[in-house]
Amino acid sequence: MDDHSVSSVDQRRIILICVALAIALLIIVAFLGGCTDQKATPTSKPAAEVAPASATRVAQPTAAQGAASKTGQAETAKPQATDASKPAATPQAKETPAAVVQEKGAGPNIPHSPKGRDDCLACHSRLVVWPVPASHEGRGNETCQACHKPLAGGPPKIAHTLDGKSDCVACHGEGKLVKLPQSHAKRTSSNVCVVCHQQTTTPTTIAHTLEGKTNCTQCHGDGKIVALPASHAGRTEQMCQVCHTQTTTPTKIAHTLEGKTNCTGCHGDGKLVKLPQSHAGRTEQMCTLCHTQTTQPNTIAHTLEGMTNCTSCHADGKLVPLPASHAGRTEQMCQICHAQTMQPPTIAHTLEGKVNCTQCHGTGKLVALPASHAKRTEQMCAVCHTKTMDPPRAPHTTSDKPSCIACHDGKKVKAAPANTHQGRTDQMCAICHAPVSGGVPKIPHTLEGRSDCTMCHTKQ
């Protein structure tokens, strides 16, 4: 074999060795690429957590890689240079085309409002509030909301105010008053709670006082006097006053309950007393649960004999104006509350020749009025005081008698009755006790030397 033949053989050997080495290199690269795919793609995470194609440019295969794919062998693409403003793709991280992300849907919802939170990585990275999974390593802020959209409607509002409540996990958590959903596992810090749950609500005020009421579920619940809303399903007795902390004192019943056993007989739509809108759907059984206090209305200061129309005297602009609390009350409502009447004292004299009551009766007058008569006018006197009496007439004139009680002391002459004349003065005597008409017969003799009338005038 000549030198030329030897040279040709050597060349062929060199070519075969190079081809073998190239094939071996391709096999090694394909094997390493398969291992990288398994490590880069998490099995427990949804495809949505992979950064979308818009976030990172997808590398284009080279001509050599295209040839390799035709032979059934895959080769990991070398990433091309990216924009300086965008983060570089993680080495050996498998890129997911945009079509795959759209087909499988977006990632988990953002459980809080993104307003004012432009820097996702301020909280979502290693050693902060909520670390990102390993598959998200190297992803920047601009890629986050491409997959993760805000939760529709935002996180649920806190069902109570935060006044006096600074430790969320004291009530919320496993084995606590309120069990947390599975999605909140490992969320055990109050600092984490208020990151998402920022809005609070003011629960409805309890429509009654809590005096004598220790068991809420006795009245509130399915099949009870007050049905609970659907939002309260699963809430327990212990949870009631955690949220519902404010109470109200219902209006006092404006009358006594004696003889009144049916509230809806008078109170309700189309009834004597219309109920406020807040009472819609409230039943007869609920009335006295809230309205526990009653009041004793004023006694009618006169009898009702001959009086059939209350509003002819009692109303704005009438003889007796009504208090502000009676606005809107009708004629039919008067005697529902004001059921008791009284008999005013009989006028202790006749009304003959007396047309002005306040000439003698009133503050600083002959007869002072009681405190209950404050602001009562002349026109009101005879409305209540309708009965009069005719006192005994004086058998003599009073013009020459300086003092009635000088004689009517029980020693000289019979004393005035103590029960009715207590506190009456000399000035009052002649107002009621008018002298006998014509006076008494004159003494038919002089009184000289006659100091003792009984010496001659004795009872027969």
VEXTORPA-562028 format. One line per field, with one value per residue (C-alpha): residue in one letter; y, x, z. Coordinates in steps of 0.1 Angstrom, whole numbers. Layout:
code a  ...
north Y  ...
east X  ...
up Z  ...
This chain:
code m  d  d  h  s  v  s  s  v  d  q  r  r  i  i  l  i  c  v  a  l  a  i  a  l  l  i  i  v  a  f  l  g  g  c  t  d  q  k  a  t  p  t  s  k  p  a  a  e  v  a  p  a  s  a  t  r  v  a  q  p  t  a  a  q  g  a  a  s  k  t  g  q  a  e  t  a  k  p  q  a  t  d  a  s  k  p  a  a  t  p  q  a  k  e  t  p  a  a  v  v  q  e  k  g  a  g  p  n  i  p  h  s  p  k  g  r  d  d  c  l  a  c  h  s  r  l  v  v  w  p  v  p  a  s  h  e  g  r  g  n  e  t  c  q  a  c  h  k  p  l  a  g  g  p  p  k  i  a  h  t  l  d  g  k  s  d  c  v  a  c  h  g  e  g  k  l  v  k  l  p  q  s  h  a  k  r  t  s  s  n  v  c  v  v  c  h  q  q  t  t  t  p  t  t  i  a  h  t  l  e  g  k  t  n  c  t  q  c  h  g  d  g  k  i  v  a  l  p  a  s  h  a  g  r  t  e  q  m  c  q  v  c  h  t  q  t  t  t  p  t  k  i  a  h  t  l  e  g  k  t  n  c  t  g  c  h  g  d  g  k  l  v  k  l  p  q  s  h  a  g  r  t  e  q  m  c  t  l  c  h  t  q  t  t  q  p  n  t  i  a  h  t  l  e  g  m  t  n  c  t  s  c  h  a  d  g  k  l  v  p  l  p  a  s  h  a  g  r  t  e  q  m  c  q  i  c  h  a  q  t  m  q  p  p  t  i  a  h  t  l  e  g  k  v  n  c  t  q  c  h  g  t  g  k  l  v  a  l  p  a  s  h  a  k  r  t  e  q  m  c  a  v  c  h  t  k  t  m  d  p  p  r  a  p  h  t  t  s  d  k  p  s  c  i  a  c  h  d  g  k  k  v  k  a  a  p  a  n  t  h  q  g  r  t  d  q  m  c  a  i  c  h  a  p  v  s  g  g  v  p  k  i  p  h  t  l  e  g  r  s  d  c  t  m  c  h  t  k  q
north 0  33  65  79  48  51  88  80  53  77  103  79  68  104  111  80  90  125  112  88  116  139  112  105  142  145  116  131  165  149  130  161  180  154  155  193  192  169  192  225  214  210  181  196  231  240  251  285  292  291  325  334  337  374  377  360  356  320  308  298  264  265  246  219  214  212  184  167  169  151  122  120  135  167  193  221  255  281  312  343  377  394  431  448  458  422  396  369  334  311  287  253  264  250  277  272  286  312  288  264  291  303  267  257  291  317  311  313  346  374  373  410  443  451  489  506  474  476  458  421  410  432  406  376  364  345  354  377  374  349  332  322  286  274  274  312  319  347  361  398  421  426  389  384  398  383  350  361  381  399  379  389  411  411  392  389  418  413  407  429  461  459  481  462  434  433  395  378  343  344  336  325  292  255  247  284  301  304  276  288  274  250  277  295  267  280  315  319  355  385  405  382  386  423  422  408  414  452  461  458  459  472  444  451  466  443  456  450  452  420  422  388  374  351  326  341  309  305  331  335  305  283  275  301  334  352  334  340  351  326  343  331  294  275  304  294  309  319  340  362  389  389  407  421  443  473  472  496  504  500  526  522  509  540  523  495  459  453  439  440  406  411  437  432  441  477  478  470  480  493  492  519  524  519  502  516  500  484  462  446  409  411  389  391  369  394  425  420  404  438  462  452  486  502  537  548  575  606  601  620  650  648  623  613  619  640  641  620  640  643  664  691  702  684  693  719  752  739  743  719  716  681  673  667  630  629  641  620  604  602  605  567  563  585  561  532  547  571  547  561  591  611  631  666  683  698  736  746  773  781  800  826  860  844  846  849  819  833  864  843  811  813  821  850  850  841  804  791  764  730  725  702  732  752  768  759  787  803  784  750  754  745  718  696  711  707  700  727  728  752  758  767  804  826  836  870  895  895  932  940  908  914  877  846  823  846  830  798  782  754  772  801  788  755  752  748  711  704  680  704  738  732  762  783  819  847  861  829  825  851  839  806  813  840  857  846  866  895  888  875  891  920  914  930  945  962  944  966  947  914  897  862  853  818  832  838  819  782  751  738
east 0  15  15  -15  -36  -25  -35  -70  -75  -65  -88  -118  -110  -109  -142  -159  -145  -158  -193  -193  -183  -211  -237  -226  -226  -262  -273  -258  -274  -308  -305  -295  -324  -349  -336  -338  -374  -384  -367  -380  -417  -434  -459  -480  -483  -509  -496  -510  -481  -456  -447  -467  -450  -455  -433  -402  -392  -394  -360  -360  -344  -311  -306  -287  -314  -340  -321  -319  -356  -361  -342  -365  -340  -348  -322  -326  -327  -301  -320  -315  -307  -337  -346  -327  -359  -371  -356  -336  -351  -340  -313  -326  -362  -387  -406  -444  -460  -488  -513  -508  -514  -546  -558  -554  -565  -548  -531  -547  -565  -549  -568  -565  -569  -538  -545  -515  -495  -473  -444  -456  -421  -422  -443  -440  -404  -382  -382  -412  -450  -458  -429  -434  -430  -397  -411  -414  -378  -365  -399  -404  -433  -443  -451  -473  -506  -503  -514  -528  -560  -576  -603  -638  -655  -624  -619  -649  -654  -647  -681  -675  -657  -621  -627  -610  -601  -564  -556  -574  -560  -575  -609  -601  -583  -584  -602  -611  -644  -644  -627  -607  -611  -585  -571  -560  -538  -506  -520  -516  -506  -529  -504  -513  -551  -553  -532  -562  -592  -592  -628  -651  -689  -710  -734  -770  -778  -796  -832  -836  -817  -799  -814  -828  -817  -788  -796  -797  -805  -836  -853  -829  -825  -842  -878  -874  -892  -866  -851  -814  -802  -784  -750  -754  -755  -732  -728  -731  -744  -709  -704  -735  -722  -687  -701  -734  -722  -745  -780  -810  -837  -870  -898  -919  -954  -975  -1001  -1005  -1011  -1041  -1068  -1046  -1034  -1033  -1008  -1016  -1052  -1042  -1006  -999  -1005  -1040  -1045  -1049  -1012  -990  -957  -923  -906  -880  -908  -917  -921  -922  -948  -971  -948  -919  -936  -932  -897  -883  -909  -908  -914  -948  -959  -990  -1006  -1020  -1055  -1081  -1088  -1125  -1153  -1164  -1200  -1213  -1179  -1176  -1151  -1116  -1101  -1127  -1107  -1074  -1053  -1030  -1047  -1075  -1083  -1055  -1025  -1011  -974  -950  -950  -987  -981  -1001  -1022  -1059  -1092  -1095  -1062  -1071  -1089  -1067  -1040  -1059  -1083  -1086  -1107  -1112  -1140  -1128  -1137  -1172  -1172  -1178  -1202  -1228  -1219  -1246  -1230  -1196  -1184  -1146  -1130  -1095  -1106  -1104  -1086  -1050  -1014  -1015  -1053  -1078  -1076  -1042  -1043  -1025  -993  -1012  -1032  -1002  -1010  -1047  -1068  -1101  -1118  -1107  -1122  -1159  -1148  -1136  -1153  -1190  -1207  -1215  -1229  -1250  -1233  -1254  -1263  -1251  -1281  -1267  -1248  -1210  -1204  -1204  -1186  -1148  -1139  -1159  -1136  -1139  -1173  -1171  -1144  -1164  -1168  -1191  -1206  -1203  -1170  -1166  -1160  -1124  -1123  -1135  -1126  -1090  -1070  -1099  -1098  -1122  -1121  -1134  -1164  -1187  -1177  -1194  -1218  -1241  -1263  -1299  -1321  -1336  -1315  -1327  -1355  -1343  -1341  -1373  -1356  -1324  -1295  -1287  -1284  -1288  -1255  -1268  -1294  -1300  -1315  -1346  -1341  -1338  -1344  -1380
up 0  -10  10  -9  1  37  37  24  50  77  64  64  99  111  95  111  145  141  130  160  184  169  173  209  216  203  224  255  248  243  275  295  279  291  326  326  314  343  369  354  351  385  387  415  400  373  338  346  370  341  328  296  262  264  294  279  243  231  218  181  171  152  119  136  162  134  119  152  157  123  136  167  191  210  218  243  226  235  246  225  240  255  259  286  303  306  330  314  313  340  327  318  325  300  282  278  246  250  235  263  290  273  269  305  320  342  375  410  416  435  468  474  455  435  438  454  452  421  436  438  449  479  495  472  473  496  533  531  537  510  492  455  444  431  395  397  404  382  372  375  385  349  345  376  365  331  347  381  380  410  427  414  440  461  494  517  540  577  592  622  631  643  674  703  680  671  672  643  651  686  670  635  630  635  667  672  671  633  612  583  547  533  511  543  556  572  574  611  615  620  598  569  575  570  539  520  543  547  544  574  578  607  617  624  657  681  681  718  750  763  798  807  773  775  747  712  694  715  692  663  639  613  625  654  659  638  608  601  567  544  552  588  580  604  628  664  696  707  675  679  702  687  657  670  699  697  711  710  735  717  721  752  746  750  770  796  784  807  785  754  742  705  692  655  662  663  650  613  577  574  611  637  641  610  616  604  574  597  611  578  583  621  637  667  687  682  696  734  729  720  734  770  787  790  801  820  799  817  832  814  837  833  827  792  799  770  753  722  701  717  688  692  723  721  690  677  677  699  736  747  723  720  728  699  706  696  660  636  663  654  672  672  691  721  743  733  755  777  793  828  837  868  884  890  923  924  923  960  951  925  893  897  892  886  850  855  873  871  891  922  911  902  913  937  938  965  957  945  918  921  902  877  866  853  819  821  809  818  789  803  838  830  806  834  865  855  888  913  949  969  1002  1033  1033  1061  1084  1087  1068  1068  1062  1099  1109  1108  1113  1105  1125  1156  1160  1140  1162  1177  1210  1203  1171  1153  1136  1099  1088  1090  1060  1034  1048  1057  1047  1038  1048  1059  1024  1010  1033  1016  981  988  1017  1005  1032  1035  1013  1033  1063  1097  1118  1140  1177  1191  1220  1229  1242  1271  1302  1283  1278  1281  1255  1269  1300  1279  1247  1254  1232  1236
